[in-house]
Amino acid sequence: MDIRWRKSSFSEDSDGNCLELARCGGEVLLRESDEPLVIIKAAPQAVRALLLGARAGEFDRLDRSAG
């Protein structure tokens, strides 16, 4: 099975640490490029909701320290 992983054009981490997505059958696969053997399977609807929330800024505070 040939899985074609895609990453965002916004992924600029020089260490190669980015989130990658792929389509496999009726599921969407997610992995971090620095841990390629750990794969999460998700329904397309769940990933769509996540992406819509990210575009709307719902997760903007996650990348900031708690302090």
Order of alpha helices (4+ residues) and beta strands (2+ residues): beta-beta-beta-beta-alpha
